[in-house]
Amino acid sequence: MSFCKRLRPPPFLLSRARYTKRATNHAALLAALRAVNVAIDLASRLRAGHPRTALVAAARQAVKASSADQLVDVLCRGATAHATRVR
């Protein structure tokens, strides 16, 4: 039994490692979401009026659906081109 105890780290080190991993993953997720939001904002600034609103709505829908291909298509071609192609 004592041999097994020596091989396994104490519980507080395990929980600290899990917390560190979770915190690192969370920070990476937030950084990626910030980058996506910046890309959506830059693409929407190229348009005005209804196309701008439609682009933001279509981009949010693509993010919600976790579709990277759809998001890139919306940002490059605009929401109207994407809407006509999907339907």
Backbone hydrogen bonds in HBPLUS format (Angstrom, degrees):
<---DONOR---> <-ACCEPTOR-->    atom                        ^
c    i                          cat <-CA-CA->   ^        H-A-AA   ^      H-
h    n   atom  resd res      DA  || num        DHA   H-A  angle D-A-AA Bond
n    s   type  num  typ     dist DA aas  dist angle  dist       angle   num
A0005-LYS N   A0001-MET O   3.10 MM   4  6.45 154.4  2.17 149.6 157.1     1
A0006-ARG N   A0002-SER O   3.08 MM   4  6.31 144.1  2.21 140.3 149.0     2
A0007-LEU N   A0003-PHE O   3.23 MM   4  6.53 138.7  2.41 140.0 150.6     3
A0007-LEU N   A0004-CYS O   3.20 MM   3  5.16 127.5  2.49  93.5 106.8     4
A0008-ARG N   A0004-CYS O   3.20 MM   4  6.40 151.7  2.28 150.4 156.3     5
A0013-LEU N   A0010-PRO O   3.07 MM   3  5.61 136.6  2.27 112.8 123.9     6
A0014-LEU N   A0010-PRO O   3.36 MM   4  6.78 150.0  2.45 146.8 155.3     7
A0014-LEU N   A0011-PRO O   3.10 MM   3  5.08 117.9  2.50  95.2 110.5     8
A0015-SER N   A0011-PRO O   3.01 MM   4  6.33 164.7  2.03 159.8 162.6     9
A0016-ARG N   A0012-PHE O   3.07 MM   4  6.08 148.7  2.17 133.2 141.9    10
A0017-ALA N   A0013-LEU O   2.99 MM   4  6.13 155.0  2.05 142.7 149.0    11
A0018-ARG N   A0014-LEU O   2.98 MM   4  6.26 158.5  2.02 150.0 155.8    12
A0019-TYR N   A0015-SER O   2.89 MM   4  6.07 159.2  1.94 145.4 151.3    13
A0020-THR N   A0016-ARG O   2.88 MM   4  6.07 161.4  1.92 149.3 154.4    14
A0021-LYS N   A0017-ALA O   2.97 MM   4  6.15 160.0  2.01 148.0 153.2    15
A0022-ARG N   A0018-ARG O   2.92 MM   4  6.11 163.2  1.94 150.8 155.6    16
A0023-ALA N   A0019-TYR O   2.78 MM   4  5.94 161.0  1.82 153.6 159.2    17
A0024-THR N   A0020-THR O   2.92 MM   4  6.03 155.3  1.98 145.6 152.2    18
A0025-ASN N   A0021-LYS O   2.98 MM   4  6.18 162.3  2.01 149.5 154.2    19
A0026-HIS N   A0022-ARG O   2.94 MM   4  6.11 154.5  2.01 145.3 152.6    20
A0027-ALA N   A0023-ALA O   2.97 MM   4  6.16 158.1  2.01 145.4 151.1    21
A0028-ALA N   A0024-THR O   2.99 MM   4  6.23 155.9  2.05 148.0 154.6    22
A0029-LEU N   A0025-ASN O   2.95 MM   4  6.16 154.1  2.01 145.8 152.9    23
A0030-LEU N   A0026-HIS O   2.96 MM   4  6.23 161.5  1.99 151.8 156.3    24
A0031-ALA N   A0027-ALA O   3.00 MM   4  6.19 156.2  2.06 145.8 152.3    25
A0032-ALA N   A0028-ALA O   2.99 MM   4  6.20 155.6  2.05 146.4 152.8    26
A0033-LEU N   A0029-LEU O   2.94 MM   4  6.19 157.9  1.99 151.1 157.2    27
A0034-ARG N   A0030-LEU O   2.93 MM   4  6.13 151.5  2.01 145.6 153.3    28
A0035-ALA N   A0031-ALA O   3.07 MM   4  6.31 154.8  2.14 143.6 150.0    29
A0036-VAL N   A0032-ALA O   3.00 MM   4  6.30 152.9  2.08 146.8 154.1    30
A0037-ASN N   A0033-LEU O   2.91 MM   4  6.13 159.6  1.96 147.4 153.0    31
A0038-VAL N   A0034-ARG O   2.92 MM   4  6.17 151.7  2.00 148.0 155.6    32
A0039-ALA N   A0035-ALA O   3.04 MM   4  6.26 156.7  2.09 144.3 150.3    33
A0040-ILE N   A0036-VAL O   2.94 MM   4  6.22 157.7  1.99 151.4 157.5    34
A0041-ASP N   A0037-ASN O   2.93 MM   4  6.09 157.8  1.98 144.5 150.9    35
A0042-LEU N   A0038-VAL O   2.88 MM   4  6.11 159.6  1.92 151.6 156.7    36
A0043-ALA N   A0039-ALA O   2.99 MM   4  6.14 160.3  2.02 147.3 152.7    37
A0044-SER N   A0040-ILE O   2.91 MM   4  6.06 150.3  2.00 145.5 154.0    38
A0045-ARG N   A0041-ASP O   3.02 MM   4  6.20 139.0  2.19 142.0 152.2    39
A0046-LEU N   A0043-ALA O   3.33 MM   3  5.54 150.7  2.43 100.3 108.5    40
A0047-ARG N   A0044-SER O   3.16 MM   3  5.49 161.4  2.20 108.9 114.7    41
A0053-THR N   A0049-GLY O   3.24 MM   4  6.61 160.0  2.28 151.4 156.8    42
A0054-ALA N   A0050-HIS O   2.83 MM   4  5.98 164.9  1.85 161.8 166.3    43
A0055-LEU N   A0051-PRO O   2.91 MM   4  5.95 150.0  2.00 138.4 146.3    44
A0056-VAL N   A0052-ARG O   3.14 MM   4  6.39 162.9  2.17 149.7 153.2    45
A0057-ALA N   A0053-THR O   3.03 MM   4  6.24 162.2  2.06 148.4 153.6    46
A0058-ALA N   A0054-ALA O   2.88 MM   4  6.02 162.0  1.92 148.8 153.9    47
A0059-ALA N   A0055-LEU O   2.86 MM   4  5.97 154.6  1.92 148.4 155.8    48
A0060-ARG N   A0056-VAL O   2.94 MM   4  6.12 158.6  1.99 148.2 153.7    49
A0061-GLN N   A0057-ALA O   3.01 MM   4  6.22 152.4  2.09 143.0 150.9    50
A0062-ALA N   A0058-ALA O   2.95 MM   4  6.19 149.8  2.05 142.8 150.8    51
A0063-VAL N   A0059-ALA O   2.94 MM   4  6.20 154.8  2.00 148.9 155.6    52
A0064-LYS N   A0060-ARG O   2.91 MM   4  6.09 158.4  1.96 146.6 152.8    53
A0065-ALA N   A0061-GLN O   2.98 MM   4  6.17 144.6  2.11 140.4 149.7    54
A0067-SER N   A0062-ALA O   3.06 MM   5  5.42 171.9  2.07 157.5 158.0    55
A0066-SER N   A0063-VAL O   3.03 MM   3  4.92 154.2  2.10 100.5 108.5    56
A0071-LEU N   A0067-SER O   3.04 MM   4  6.26 153.8  2.11 143.4 151.0    57
A0072-VAL N   A0068-ALA O   2.95 MM   4  6.20 164.6  1.98 154.3 157.2    58
A0073-ASP N   A0069-ASP O   2.99 MM   4  6.17 158.2  2.04 145.6 152.0    59
A0074-VAL N   A0070-GLN O   2.91 MM   4  6.13 156.8  1.97 148.3 154.3    60
A0075-LEU N   A0071-LEU O   2.95 MM   4  6.17 163.6  1.97 153.2 157.4    61
A0076-CYS N   A0072-VAL O   2.95 MM   4  6.04 153.4  2.02 148.2 155.2    62
A0077-ARG N   A0073-ASP O   2.91 MM   4  5.78 166.0  1.93 149.0 153.7    63
A0078-GLY N   A0074-VAL O   2.84 MM   4  4.78 139.4  2.00 124.5 134.6    64
A0082-HIS N   A0078-GLY O   3.37 MM   4  6.53 153.9  2.44 139.3 146.5    65
A0083-ALA N   A0079-ALA O   2.86 MM   4  6.00 156.2  1.92 148.7 155.2    66
A0084-THR N   A0080-THR O   3.14 MM   4  6.26 156.6  2.20 144.6 149.5    67
A0085-ARG N   A0081-ALA O   3.20 MM   4  6.25 145.7  2.33 136.6 145.5    68
A0086-VAL N   A0082-HIS O   3.04 MM   4  6.18 152.1  2.12 151.6 157.5    69
A0087-ARG N   A0083-ALA O   3.41 MM   4  6.38 165.9  2.43 141.9 145.2    70
